[in-house]
Amino acid sequence: MDWGMKNRLSQLIQPDGHCFFLPIDHGYFQGPTSCLEKPQETIEPIIGYCDALFVTRGVLRSVIPADLNKPIILRVSGGTSMVGKDLANEDVTTSIEEIIRLNASAVGVSVFVGSEYEHQTLMNLSKLVNSCENYGIPVMAVTAVGKELEKRDARYLALSCRIAAELGARVVKTYWCENFEKVVCGCPVPVVMAGGPKCETEKEVFEFVYDGMQKGAIGINLGRNVWQSEHPQAVAAGLQAIIHKGADVKKASEIFQELKNSRKGSTKRKK
């Protein structure tokens, strides 16, 4: 691995080997998602708890301060929407020149294994790896399932993650599931957990993140279950404790409650 690749990965994955990525890229197919209508206001109180920001080039340029002291993972796939026929019909949206110009520490691209567009999205990943490896830029593959949430079992996710790694992804983002260790064990590159649909309680979030970390994930790439919470700072603090401080669910919940009840955590997110 060349120095540039090592350097960029070291910005994303902290010295303890773990990471907390904050995705705010949902607008590329969902539009003005609830609580993400004004992305800068959404991330301002919680970005300090995170290690990197996952964002599209449009939002990065328009609302993210250039002096933000966090590495950027650039979302570079898209071309479809929630009202379209098939979310899997994606292409690469961003050139390698643009990726370099925006000083991205990594890029992220979705793959839809088992869909009508499987080949297309896997080739998107392959071509992106070919381009980015020339410049020492790591590619994160996102094992997306579109609207077919029933696909999120260990057998399917293990298949998707392994294929993404085989095609050259340096990191794979996937969903937590029962028997998650089977997903991680079959993937030769680091695995980070996605959040998926919003959980009913903060404790549910802490539980699946803690379980995934115990079973080999290096961290999370989790958005809605943080910034759609009534107390996003408190959730972010609890997650940071699990990821970087070895906290269990009980300790994370205590941190959540303490910050929620404090002056700093008493202000709910803006609706």
C-alpha positions in Angstrom: 0.0 0.0 0.0 1.4 3.4 -1.0 1.9 6.2 1.4 -1.0 8.2 0.0 -3.5 5.4 0.5 -2.1 4.7 4.0 -2.4 8.3 4.9 -6.0 8.7 3.7 -7.1 5.5 5.5 -5.4 6.7 8.7 -7.5 9.9 8.5 -10.6 7.8 8.4 -9.8 4.9 10.7 -8.5 6.1 14.0 -5.4 4.7 15.9 -7.6 2.3 17.8 -8.6 0.7 14.5 -12.2 2.0 14.8 -14.2 4.7 13.0 -17.5 6.7 13.3 -18.5 8.0 9.9 -21.5 10.3 9.7 -23.5 10.0 6.4 -25.6 13.0 5.2 -25.8 11.8 1.6 -29.4 10.7 1.7 -30.7 13.6 -0.4 -29.1 12.2 -3.5 -32.1 9.9 -3.8 -34.5 11.0 -1.1 -34.5 14.8 -1.6 -34.9 16.9 1.5 -35.0 14.1 4.0 -36.6 14.9 7.4 -34.0 16.6 9.7 -31.6 17.0 6.8 -33.3 19.9 5.1 -30.4 22.1 6.1 -27.4 19.8 6.3 -25.0 22.3 7.9 -27.4 22.9 10.8 -27.9 19.2 11.2 -24.2 18.3 11.5 -23.0 21.3 13.5 -23.8 20.0 17.0 -22.7 16.4 16.3 -19.8 16.5 13.9 -17.3 16.7 16.8 -18.2 13.1 17.8 -17.5 11.7 14.4 -14.4 10.8 12.5 -15.5 11.6 8.9 -18.4 13.0 6.9 -20.0 11.0 4.0 -21.5 13.6 1.6 -22.3 14.4 -2.0 -20.2 17.0 -3.9 -23.2 19.3 -4.2 -23.8 19.6 -0.5 -20.1 19.6 0.2 -19.6 22.7 -2.0 -22.8 24.5 -1.0 -23.0 24.2 2.7 -20.0 22.5 4.3 -17.3 24.9 5.6 -14.0 24.5 3.9 -12.2 24.7 7.2 -14.1 21.7 8.6 -11.4 19.6 10.3 -12.9 16.3 9.3 -12.0 14.0 6.4 -14.5 13.7 3.6 -15.9 10.5 2.1 -17.5 11.6 -1.2 -20.7 9.9 -2.4 -20.0 9.3 -6.1 -22.9 7.1 -7.3 -26.4 8.0 -8.0 -28.8 8.7 -10.9 -32.1 7.5 -9.4 -34.7 8.5 -6.8 -37.3 7.2 -4.4 -40.0 8.0 -7.0 -38.2 6.2 -9.8 -38.7 2.7 -11.0 -35.6 1.1 -9.4 -33.1 2.5 -6.9 -30.5 0.1 -8.1 -30.2 1.8 -11.5 -27.1 3.8 -10.5 -24.1 5.0 -12.3 -20.9 6.8 -11.2 -21.7 10.5 -11.0 -18.3 12.1 -10.2 -15.1 12.1 -12.2 -11.7 11.3 -10.7 -10.6 14.9 -11.4 -13.5 16.1 -9.3 -12.7 13.7 -6.5 -9.2 15.0 -6.4 -10.2 18.6 -6.8 -12.5 18.3 -3.7 -9.7 16.7 -1.7 -11.7 13.7 -0.8 -10.1 11.2 1.6 -12.2 8.4 0.2 -15.2 7.8 -2.0 -18.3 5.7 -1.6 -20.3 3.8 -4.2 -23.4 1.6 -3.9 -23.6 -2.0 -5.3 -26.9 -3.9 -5.6 -26.1 -7.6 -5.7 -28.9 -9.7 -6.9 -30.8 -6.9 -8.5 -31.5 -6.3 -12.2 -28.6 -3.9 -12.2 -26.1 -6.1 -10.3 -23.6 -6.1 -13.2 -23.9 -2.4 -13.8 -23.3 -1.4 -10.2 -20.5 -3.9 -9.7 -18.8 -2.5 -12.8 -19.3 1.0 -11.3 -17.3 -0.2 -8.3 -14.6 -1.9 -10.4 -14.1 1.1 -12.7 -14.0 3.5 -9.7 -11.4 1.3 -8.0 -9.3 1.3 -11.2 -9.4 5.1 -11.3 -8.9 5.8 -7.5 -6.1 3.4 -6.9 -4.0 5.3 -9.4 -4.2 8.3 -7.0 -4.2 6.5 -3.6 -7.8 7.2 -2.9 -9.7 4.4 -1.0 -13.1 3.2 -2.3 -15.9 2.3 0.2 -18.5 -0.1 -1.3 -22.0 0.3 0.1 -24.0 -3.0 -0.1 -27.3 -1.4 -0.8 -30.7 -3.3 -0.9 -32.9 -0.5 -2.2 -36.5 -1.0 -1.0 -36.0 -4.7 -0.5 -35.2 -4.7 3.2 -35.9 -8.4 3.5 -32.6 -9.1 1.8 -30.7 -8.1 4.9 -29.7 -11.5 6.2 -26.2 -12.9 6.9 -26.1 -15.1 3.8 -26.9 -12.2 1.4 -24.8 -9.6 3.1 -21.8 -11.9 3.3 -22.1 -12.6 -0.4 -22.3 -8.8 -1.2 -19.5 -7.8 1.1 -17.1 -10.5 -0.2 -17.8 -9.6 -3.9 -17.2 -5.9 -3.1 -13.9 -6.8 -1.4 -12.9 -9.1 -4.3 -13.5 -6.2 -6.7 -11.1 -3.9 -4.8 -13.1 -2.0 -2.2 -10.8 -1.0 0.7 -13.8 -0.7 3.1 -17.3 -2.2 2.9 -20.4 -0.6 4.4 -23.2 -3.1 5.2 -26.1 -3.6 7.4 -26.0 -5.3 10.8 -27.9 -8.6 10.9 -28.4 -11.7 13.0 -25.2 -13.9 12.9 -23.3 -10.8 11.8 -20.0 -12.5 12.5 -20.6 -14.6 9.3 -20.6 -11.4 7.3 -17.4 -10.0 8.8 -15.5 -13.3 8.8 -16.1 -13.7 5.0 -14.9 -10.2 4.2 -11.1 -9.6 3.9 -11.4 -5.8 4.2 -12.7 -3.7 7.1 -16.5 -3.7 7.6 -18.5 -0.7 8.9 -22.2 -0.9 9.8 -25.0 1.1 8.2 -27.9 2.3 10.2 -30.8 1.5 7.9 -34.3 2.6 8.9 -34.7 4.6 12.1 -34.9 2.4 15.2 -37.7 2.9 17.7 -35.3 3.7 20.7 -31.8 4.9 21.2 -31.1 1.7 23.2 -31.9 -0.4 20.0 -29.2 1.6 18.2 -26.6 1.0 20.9 -27.5 -2.7 21.0 -26.9 -3.5 17.4 -23.8 -1.3 17.2 -22.3 -2.9 20.3 -23.1 -6.4 19.0 -21.6 -5.6 15.6 -18.4 -4.3 17.2 -18.1 -7.4 19.3 -18.4 -9.5 16.1 -15.7 -7.8 14.1 -17.0 -4.5 12.6 -14.5 -1.6 12.9 -17.2 1.0 13.3 -20.3 2.6 11.8 -21.5 4.8 8.9 -24.7 5.8 10.6 -26.9 8.8 9.9 -30.7 8.7 10.4 -30.5 7.0 13.8 -28.3 9.9 15.0 -29.6 13.1 13.4 -33.3 12.1 13.3 -33.2 11.5 17.1 -34.8 14.0 19.4 -31.4 14.2 21.1 -28.7 13.7 18.4 -25.8 14.9 20.5 -26.6 12.4 23.2 -26.9 9.6 20.7 -23.7 10.5 19.0 -21.9 10.6 22.4 -23.2 7.2 23.3 -22.1 5.7 19.9 -18.7 7.3 20.2 -18.2 5.7 23.6 -19.0 2.3 22.1 -16.8 2.8 19.1 -13.8 4.4 20.7 -14.0 3.8 24.4 -15.1 0.2 24.7 -18.4 1.1 26.3 -21.2 -1.5 26.6 -24.9 -0.8 26.0 -25.5 0.1 29.6 -22.6 2.6 29.7 -23.7 4.1 26.4 -27.2 4.5 27.6 -25.9 6.2 30.8 -23.9 8.7 28.7 -27.0 9.3 26.5 -29.2 10.0 29.5 -26.6 12.2 31.2 -26.1 14.4 28.1 -29.8 14.4 27.3 -30.5 15.8 30.8 -27.7 18.3 30.8 -27.9 21.8 29.5 -25.9 20.8 26.4 -28.2 18.0 25.6 -31.5 19.6 26.6 -32.0 21.3 23.3 -33.7 18.9 21.0 -33.0 18.9 17.3 -34.7 21.5 15.2 -37.8 20.2 13.5 
